């Protein structure tokens, strides 16, 4: 074998060894530096609610607790009425109404859900409800309005009936469900969230229908029908299912749609918060046991 052929053979073998999976490889120094693992995103489900447990007559405040009723934290401490809380979808903010501005009722406020700080005063109204993206708040005054959540600007009047109330956004932000007596009886309706058009009536009976709440997947609406909780299809009100037989109100879905929290008034006249399975009303668990009023739950998942 000539020297030239020998050299070519040795070179080919060297190249083949470099491509072999068992051949030693050179690793750059920076690739060997240990780096911390990516941060773990924890999820905590919070329920905010109204309570009179502070003791003074008419002295309601907003509280927060874990989804099992533990870890109760008081978020407001203002003389008078703080109520009707609504958690933003990410669980970071609470909108609520209060007497604290010196008028009869009510000013709308926003605060941090973690500690009640960061208070922002918005235009007057009742029943605030967050849009899914957290940019808007629907509320009632003389009809239903929508405003920017940061400062109350961009006010849009969606309905002009003074008896329209309890607005609730669909999960995709396109619709708002609400209760109204515009046709003589208290019923549940749905309209477009942008301009109030596309009105659809979902209930039609002689009983009082109120406090609609969309399921997280947008397929169902839970509501109270004269002291019981029902669920119906969100498109047309069909598929009606009765979930409770007590004196129950104010349904609020869990973030995963598997449970519904609600307010139940017992035979002694007191009200507490309960939770049940959303599909059939089974598995009822009592979350609060204070002798004062506890109710008006709002449920969200907090990322932190």
DAKA-V510632 format. One record per residue. N is the residue number from 1. RES is the residue in three letters. SS is DSSP state (helix for helix, strand for strand, loop for the rest). PSI is psi in whole degrees, -180 to 180 (999 if undefined). BURIAL is b if it has 24 or more other ideal C-beta (glycine too) atoms within 12 Angstrom, else e. Layout:
{{N | RES | SS | PSI | BURIAL} {N | RES | SS | PSI | BURIAL}}
This chain:
{{1 | UNK | loop | 133 | e} {2 | UNK | loop | 160 | e} {3 | UNK | helix | -37 | e} {4 | UNK | helix | -44 | e} {5 | UNK | helix | -39 | e} {6 | UNK | helix | -43 | e} {7 | UNK | helix | -41 | e} {8 | UNK | helix | -38 | e} {9 | UNK | helix | -45 | e} {10 | UNK | helix | -40 | e} {11 | UNK | helix | -41 | e} {12 | UNK | helix | -42 | e} {13 | UNK | helix | -36 | e} {14 | UNK | helix | -42 | e} {15 | UNK | helix | -41 | e} {16 | UNK | helix | -37 | e} {17 | UNK | helix | -35 | e} {18 | UNK | helix | -32 | e} {19 | UNK | helix | -8 | e} {20 | UNK | loop | 139 | e} {21 | UNK | loop | -20 | e} {22 | UNK | loop | -3 | e} {23 | UNK | loop | 144 | e} {24 | UNK | loop | 142 | e} {25 | UNK | loop | 148 | e} {26 | UNK | loop | 126 | e} {27 | UNK | loop | 129 | e} {28 | UNK | loop | 149 | e} {29 | UNK | helix | -40 | e} {30 | UNK | helix | -24 | e} {31 | UNK | helix | -17 | e} {32 | UNK | helix | -6 | e} {33 | UNK | loop | 130 | e} {34 | UNK | loop | 130 | e} {35 | UNK | loop | 148 | e} {36 | UNK | loop | 150 | e} {37 | UNK | loop | 158 | e} {38 | UNK | loop | 151 | e} {39 | UNK | loop | 145 | e} {40 | UNK | loop | 123 | e} {41 | UNK | loop | 115 | e} {42 | UNK | loop | 148 | e} {43 | UNK | strand | 132 | e} {44 | UNK | strand | 130 | b} {45 | UNK | strand | 124 | b} {46 | UNK | strand | 145 | b} {47 | UNK | strand | 124 | b} {48 | UNK | strand | 151 | b} {49 | UNK | strand | 166 | b} {50 | UNK | strand | 139 | b} {51 | UNK | strand | 147 | b} {52 | UNK | loop | 18 | b} {53 | UNK | loop | -10 | b} {54 | UNK | loop | -24 | b} {55 | UNK | loop | -36 | e} {56 | UNK | loop | 140 | e} {57 | UNK | loop | 132 | e} {58 | UNK | loop | 8 | e} {59 | UNK | loop | 74 | b} {60 | UNK | loop | 149 | b} {61 | UNK | strand | 168 | b} {62 | UNK | strand | 134 | b} {63 | UNK | strand | 162 | b} {64 | UNK | strand | 144 | b} {65 | UNK | strand | 166 | b} {66 | UNK | strand | 166 | b} {67 | UNK | loop | -14 | b} {68 | UNK | loop | 6 | e} {69 | UNK | loop | -4 | b} {70 | UNK | loop | 172 | e} {71 | UNK | loop | 45 | e} {72 | UNK | loop | 130 | b} {73 | UNK | strand | 131 | b} {74 | UNK | strand | 125 | b} {75 | UNK | loop | -28 | b} {76 | UNK | loop | 151 | b} {77 | UNK | loop | 70 | e} {78 | UNK | loop | 136 | b} {79 | UNK | loop | 130 | e} {80 | UNK | loop | -151 | b} {81 | UNK | loop | 114 | b} {82 | UNK | strand | 122 | b} {83 | UNK | strand | -175 | b} {84 | UNK | strand | 52 | b} {85 | UNK | strand | 150 | b} {86 | UNK | strand | 119 | b} {87 | UNK | strand | 136 | b} {88 | UNK | loop | 159 | b} {89 | UNK | loop | -31 | b} {90 | UNK | loop | 2 | b} {91 | UNK | loop | 11 | b} {92 | UNK | loop | -25 | b} {93 | UNK | strand | 154 | b} {94 | UNK | strand | 124 | b} {95 | UNK | strand | 143 | b} {96 | UNK | strand | 172 | b} {97 | UNK | strand | 155 | b} {98 | UNK | strand | 152 | b} {99 | UNK | loop | -7 | b} {100 | UNK | loop | -16 | b} {101 | UNK | loop | -1 | e} {102 | UNK | loop | -4 | e} {103 | UNK | loop | 177 | e} {104 | UNK | loop | -63 | e} {105 | UNK | loop | 135 | b} {106 | UNK | loop | 155 | b} {107 | UNK | strand | 146 | b} {108 | UNK | strand | 134 | b} {109 | UNK | strand | 158 | b} {110 | UNK | strand | 138 | b} {111 | UNK | strand | 167 | b} {112 | UNK | strand | 135 | b} {113 | UNK | loop | -20 | b} {114 | UNK | loop | -41 | e} {115 | UNK | loop | 3 | e} {116 | UNK | loop | 4 | b} {117 | UNK | loop | -176 | e} {118 | UNK | loop | 39 | e} {119 | UNK | loop | 132 | b} {120 | UNK | strand | 130 | b} {121 | UNK | strand | 122 | b} {122 | UNK | strand | 177 | b} {123 | UNK | strand | 159 | b} {124 | UNK | strand | 152 | b} {125 | UNK | loop | -173 | b} {126 | UNK | strand | 167 | b} {127 | UNK | strand | 55 | b} {128 | UNK | strand | 145 | b} {129 | UNK | strand | 128 | b} {130 | UNK | strand | 142 | b} {131 | UNK | loop | 156 | b} {132 | UNK | loop | -33 | b} {133 | UNK | loop | 0 | e} {134 | UNK | loop | 6 | b} {135 | UNK | loop | -22 | e} {136 | UNK | strand | 158 | b} {137 | UNK | strand | 125 | b} {138 | UNK | strand | 148 | b} {139 | UNK | strand | 171 | b} {140 | UNK | strand | 146 | b} {141 | UNK | loop | -98 | b} {142 | UNK | loop | 70 | e} {143 | UNK | loop | -164 | b} {144 | UNK | strand | 134 | b} {145 | UNK | strand | 164 | b} {146 | UNK | strand | 139 | b} {147 | UNK | strand | 165 | b} {148 | UNK | strand | 135 | e} {149 | UNK | loop | -23 | b} {150 | UNK | loop | -41 | e} {151 | UNK | loop | 4 | e} {152 | UNK | loop | 7 | b} {153 | UNK | loop | 179 | e} {154 | UNK | loop | 38 | e} {155 | UNK | loop | 129 | e} {156 | UNK | strand | 127 | b} {157 | UNK | strand | 110 | e} {158 | UNK | strand | -34 | b} {159 | UNK | strand | 147 | b} {160 | UNK | loop | -1 | e} {161 | UNK | loop | 127 | b} {162 | UNK | loop | -11 | e} {163 | UNK | loop | 15 | e} {164 | UNK | loop | 132 | b} {165 | UNK | strand | -179 | b} {166 | UNK | strand | 55 | b} {167 | UNK | strand | 147 | b} {168 | UNK | strand | 127 | b} {169 | UNK | strand | 144 | b} {170 | UNK | loop | 154 | b} {171 | UNK | loop | -27 | b} {172 | UNK | loop | 1 | e} {173 | UNK | loop | 5 | b} {174 | UNK | loop | -23 | e} {175 | UNK | strand | 157 | b} {176 | UNK | strand | 123 | b} {177 | UNK | strand | 149 | b} {178 | UNK | strand | 167 | b} {179 | UNK | strand | 152 | b} {180 | UNK | strand | 152 | b} {181 | UNK | loop | 21 | e} {182 | UNK | loop | -24 | e} {183 | UNK | loop | 18 | e} {184 | UNK | loop | -35 | e} {185 | UNK | loop | 159 | e} {186 | UNK | loop | 110 | b} {187 | UNK | strand | 171 | b} {188 | UNK | strand | 133 | b} {189 | UNK | strand | 164 | b} {190 | UNK | strand | 140 | b} {191 | UNK | strand | 166 | b} {192 | UNK | strand | 138 | b} {193 | UNK | loop | -18 | b} {194 | UNK | loop | -42 | e} {195 | UNK | loop | 4 | e} {196 | UNK | loop | 5 | b} {197 | UNK | loop | 180 | e} {198 | UNK | loop | 40 | e} {199 | UNK | loop | 131 | b} {200 | UNK | strand | 129 | b} {201 | UNK | strand | 126 | b} {202 | UNK | loop | -29 | b} {203 | UNK | loop | 154 | b} {204 | UNK | loop | 82 | e} {205 | UNK | loop | 179 | e} {206 | UNK | loop | -8 | e} {207 | UNK | loop | 162 | e} {208 | UNK | loop | 115 | b} {209 | UNK | strand | 130 | b} {210 | UNK | strand | 171 | b} {211 | UNK | strand | 62 | b} {212 | UNK | strand | 149 | b} {213 | UNK | strand | 123 | b} {214 | UNK | strand | 141 | b} {215 | UNK | loop | 154 | b} {216 | UNK | loop | -27 | b} {217 | UNK | loop | -1 | e} {218 | UNK | loop | 2 | b} {219 | UNK | loop | -24 | e} {220 | UNK | strand | 157 | b} {221 | UNK | strand | 122 | b} {222 | UNK | strand | 148 | b} {223 | UNK | strand | 167 | b} {224 | UNK | strand | 133 | b} {225 | UNK | strand | 97 | b} {226 | UNK | loop | 63 | b} {227 | UNK | loop | 20 | b} {228 | UNK | loop | 158 | b} {229 | UNK | strand | 131 | b} {230 | UNK | strand | 163 | b} {231 | UNK | strand | 140 | b} {232 | UNK | strand | 166 | b} {233 | UNK | strand | 137 | b} {234 | UNK | loop | -21 | b} {235 | UNK | loop | -41 | e} {236 | UNK | loop | 4 | e} {237 | UNK | loop | 6 | b} {238 | UNK | loop | 179 | e} {239 | UNK | loop | 39 | e} {240 | UNK | loop | 130 | b} {241 | UNK | strand | 127 | b} {242 | UNK | strand | 128 | e} {243 | UNK | loop | -31 | b} {244 | UNK | loop | 163 | b} {245 | UNK | loop | 5 | e} {246 | UNK | loop | -167 | b} {247 | UNK | strand | 86 | b} {248 | UNK | strand | 152 | b} {249 | UNK | strand | 173 | b} {250 | UNK | strand | 62 | b} {251 | UNK | strand | 147 | b} {252 | UNK | strand | 122 | b} {253 | UNK | strand | 147 | b} {254 | UNK | loop | 156 | b} {255 | UNK | loop | -29 | b} {256 | UNK | loop | -1 | e} {257 | UNK | loop | 4 | b} {258 | UNK | loop | -20 | e} {259 | UNK | strand | 161 | b} {260 | UNK | strand | 126 | b} {261 | UNK | strand | 151 | b} {262 | UNK | strand | 164 | b} {263 | UNK | strand | 129 | b} {264 | UNK | strand | 128 | b} {265 | UNK | strand | 125 | b} {266 | UNK | loop | 177 | e} {267 | UNK | loop | -25 | e} {268 | UNK | loop | 4 | e} {269 | UNK | loop | -5 | e} {270 | UNK | loop | 157 | e} {271 | UNK | strand | 138 | b} {272 | UNK | strand | 169 | b} {273 | UNK | strand | 137 | b} {274 | UNK | strand | 166 | b} {275 | UNK | strand | 148 | b} {276 | UNK | strand | 168 | b} {277 | UNK | strand | 131 | b} {278 | UNK | loop | -27 | b} {279 | UNK | loop | -36 | e} {280 | UNK | loop | 3 | e} {281 | UNK | loop | 9 | b} {282 | UNK | loop | 177 | e} {283 | UNK | loop | 40 | e} {284 | UNK | loop | 129 | b} {285 | UNK | strand | 134 | e} {286 | UNK | strand | 128 | e} {287 | UNK | loop | -33 | b} {288 | UNK | loop | 149 | b} {289 | UNK | loop | 12 | e} {290 | UNK | loop | 144 | b} {291 | UNK | loop | -12 | e} {292 | UNK | loop | 172 | b} {293 | UNK | loop | 130 | b} {294 | UNK | strand | 128 | b} {295 | UNK | strand | -170 | b} {296 | UNK | strand | 56 | b} {297 | UNK | strand | 147 | b} {298 | UNK | strand | 135 | b} {299 | UNK | strand | 132 | b} {300 | UNK | strand | 165 | b} {301 | UNK | strand | 123 | b} {302 | UNK | strand | 126 | b} {303 | UNK | strand | 124 | e} {304 | UNK | loop | 999 | e}}
